[in-house]
Amino acid sequence: MGKKLLNSPSAYAMGMFAMMIPSQAFSSFYTYYYVEKIGLGLGLIAVARLIYSIWDAVNNPMMGYFSDRTRTRYGRRKPWIVAAALPFVLSFVMIFSPPGGLNDMGLFWWLVAGLVLFEGIATILWVNYNALFPEIFRGDTLRAKASAVQQGYQIAAILIATTLTPFIYKALGFGNMAILYGVVFAACMLWCMSKVQEDENARKDEPLPFLKAFRETLKNKEFWLFNIANSFAQTVNGMLSASIPFYAKYVLKIPEAQVSILMASVFVSVIPLVGVWFLIVRKMGGVRGWRLSLLVYALSVIPLLLGRDLISGIIAGVLVGFGLAGFLVSPAVLSGQIIDRDAEKTGRRREGIYTAVAGFITRSSGLISAVAFWVVGKMFGYVSGDEPGPNPETTFLVLISIVPLILLAISCLISLLVKGYGDNGRKSGFPAPGTTA
């Protein structure tokens, strides 16, 4: 059984499950916790998120470069992941455990310190984990299968982190919730690493020099367009997660205990819809399927404007789930193809730096989200839970629907500029029916 699991899609996907539980709980609830529960102003939250986003953008490329240059008998990626596990848990707990008696500026600086530590360590984990994907899964068919399995594990983690978290923090408090999720992360991630074996040949080649490594990456036009389009869609993922608790309170006017039901409507619906999107992308091809997923995602946020109670909110959530499922499934194969083409050109496997620079681009989503929260809050007078202003309902309708629609429309337009070709020039992220990769 142990050898059967070695480098299997399910074993690798357990790492995604491990990281997504604390990461999703963080993105969905830290703003809500600091604004609604302990009264930090939305303006200070926006500044903290801005600092977080800048730091996130800066450290990603460097981590990718160092990862590609690492040479140990355990591999290039695994030592980084194992070493970062405990610090990741501690920084996550720190964010949700501020000392009592802090004033607004004290809370702000505690949050900034927590975000900087958490994000820096999370970068080590995400860059190295994602860099393993195109290395251990070769060929479009295997990558498509591995991506589908990975998304299933990711959705399970999102469900746990979004639907169970309100019950857990209500029963145990936010600090104990963070400790519990940290223990789950550590156990699952270390098991995952015990079942992953890196390609020894990939670390034998002499890595490219610093400037050449970045130059070859930065001049790849398709890579840039692909990831810029994804960055706007990634912003929407974060905005939806962060806005749902506010949407539930101010727009749907439902009790806090029912927030889990609303979130479940989005993420439970994603589980079967991942399979639907796999079939759609296989039929249409990688690029066209990816473009369609962005378009459907854009249209799916419109019904959120019509939500007025739990039932209408659930219906809107299911529709959003369909759009989200497409965006979760469609990009992975295209990203692998970009890295493969670079390896053919340079003679080096550089998953780390490509993953990191992609992270640098897509992590700009945090900056866009922070600016959007601050601007919309200013427009409609929302400051915090203690000072919601005259029209909090409109504030969060705009943040959960109008802004995402605009961002996804931009993604759709950029996606039209991307060209991608599968085997034998076929415009696809999958092999043609009846052939093998």
Buried (B, 14 or more C-beta within 10 A) or exposed (E): EEEEBEBBBBBBBBBBBBBBBBBBBBBBBBBBBBBBEBBBBBBBBBBBBBBBBBBBBEBBBBBBBBBBBBEEEEBBBBBBBBEBBEBBBBBBBBBBBBEEEBEEEEBBEBBBBBBBBBBBBBBBBBBBBBBBBBBBBEBBBBBBBBBBBBBBBBBBBBBBBBBBBBEBBEEEEBBBBBBBBBEBBBEBBBBBBBBBBBBEEBBEEEBBEEEEBBEBBEEBEBBBBBBBBBBBBBBBBBBBBBBBBBBBBBBBEBEEEBBBBBBBBBBBBBBEBBBEBBEBBBEBBBBBBBBBBBBBBBEBBBBBBEBEEBEBBBBBBBBBBBBBBBBBBBBBBBBBBBBBBBBEEBEBBBBBBBBBBBBBBBBBBBBBBBBBBBBBBBEBBBBBBEEBBEBBBBBBBBBBBBBBBBBBEBBBEBBEEBEBBBBEEBEBBBBEEEEEE
